[in-house]
C-alpha cells in the first residue's frame, strides 16, 4: 500500500485488508483499494508456511521415533523384527494417498531399509528419504 502500513505493522495491515475483502465480497464499492500484490503474496506465504511447519513436524516425529526405537531395542529383537512386513503395511497406507498431482506417491515396492538404518545415529532423515528413491519433503 502507498502508506507503507504493510512494512510498518503487518497485523494492522492484515486486519485492514481482511476488512476490505469482506466489504468487497459483500458487494460494497470501496474508496480504498485492496493491496492486491501483498495480499496475494501473503496468501501464498500462508500455504508455504503451513507446508514448512508440517515438514518440520514430520522430521521431528521421525527423529523422535528413531530415538525411542534405539532406546527400546535389544539385540535379541533383531531376529524377530521383519522390516519387510512392517514396510508392507506402511506401503498399503502410502499407496492409499496421493501426491499434489493426484498420482499415487512414488515409493519402492520392497523395503529399501535395513534395521541398522534406524538404529545408528549417523543415518539422518534426508539419507533415509533418499533410500525411498529421492522422495523429498520428510
JOWO-V178469 format. One record per backbone hydrogen bond with DSSP energy under -1.0 kcal/mol. CO is the residue of the C=O (numbers start at 1). NH is the residue of the N-H. E is the energy in kcal/mol with one decimal. If there is no record, write none. Layout:
BEGIN
co=CO nh=NH e=E
co=CO nh=NH e=E
END
This chain:
BEGIN
co=1 nh=4 e=-1.6
co=4 nh=8 e=-1.8
co=5 nh=9 e=-3.2
co=9 nh=13 e=-2.6
co=10 nh=14 e=-2.6
co=11 nh=15 e=-2.5
co=12 nh=16 e=-2.3
co=13 nh=17 e=-2.7
co=14 nh=18 e=-2.6
co=15 nh=19 e=-2.1
co=16 nh=20 e=-2.5
co=17 nh=21 e=-2.7
co=18 nh=22 e=-2.4
co=19 nh=23 e=-2.4
co=20 nh=24 e=-2.7
co=21 nh=25 e=-2.7
co=22 nh=26 e=-1.6
co=23 nh=28 e=-2.3
co=24 nh=27 e=-1.5
co=34 nh=36 e=-2.1
co=35 nh=39 e=-2.5
co=36 nh=40 e=-2.9
co=37 nh=41 e=-1.9
co=38 nh=42 e=-2.6
co=39 nh=43 e=-2.6
co=40 nh=44 e=-2.2
co=41 nh=45 e=-2.5
co=42 nh=46 e=-2.2
co=43 nh=47 e=-1.5
co=44 nh=48 e=-2.2
co=45 nh=49 e=-2.8
co=46 nh=50 e=-2.3
co=47 nh=51 e=-2.2
co=48 nh=52 e=-2.7
co=49 nh=53 e=-2.5
co=50 nh=54 e=-2.4
co=51 nh=55 e=-2.6
co=52 nh=56 e=-2.4
co=53 nh=57 e=-2.3
co=54 nh=58 e=-2.5
co=55 nh=59 e=-2.6
co=56 nh=60 e=-2.5
co=57 nh=61 e=-2.8
co=58 nh=62 e=-2.8
co=59 nh=63 e=-2.7
co=60 nh=64 e=-2.7
co=61 nh=65 e=-3.2
co=62 nh=66 e=-2.5
co=63 nh=67 e=-2.2
co=64 nh=68 e=-2.5
co=65 nh=69 e=-2.5
co=66 nh=70 e=-2.6
co=67 nh=71 e=-2.1
co=68 nh=72 e=-1.8
co=69 nh=73 e=-2.0
co=74 nh=77 e=-2.6
co=75 nh=78 e=-1.3
co=77 nh=80 e=-1.6
co=77 nh=81 e=-1.0
co=82 nh=86 e=-2.2
co=83 nh=87 e=-3.3
co=84 nh=88 e=-2.1
co=85 nh=89 e=-1.9
co=86 nh=90 e=-2.2
co=87 nh=91 e=-3.2
co=88 nh=92 e=-1.8
co=89 nh=93 e=-1.6
co=90 nh=94 e=-2.6
co=91 nh=95 e=-2.9
co=94 nh=97 e=-1.9
co=97 nh=105 e=-1.0
co=99 nh=102 e=-1.8
co=103 nh=99 e=-2.9
co=114 nh=117 e=-1.7
co=115 nh=118 e=-1.5
co=115 nh=119 e=-1.1
co=116 nh=120 e=-2.2
co=120 nh=123 e=-1.0
co=124 nh=128 e=-2.0
co=125 nh=129 e=-2.5
co=126 nh=130 e=-2.2
co=127 nh=131 e=-1.3
co=129 nh=132 e=-1.1
co=130 nh=133 e=-1.7
END
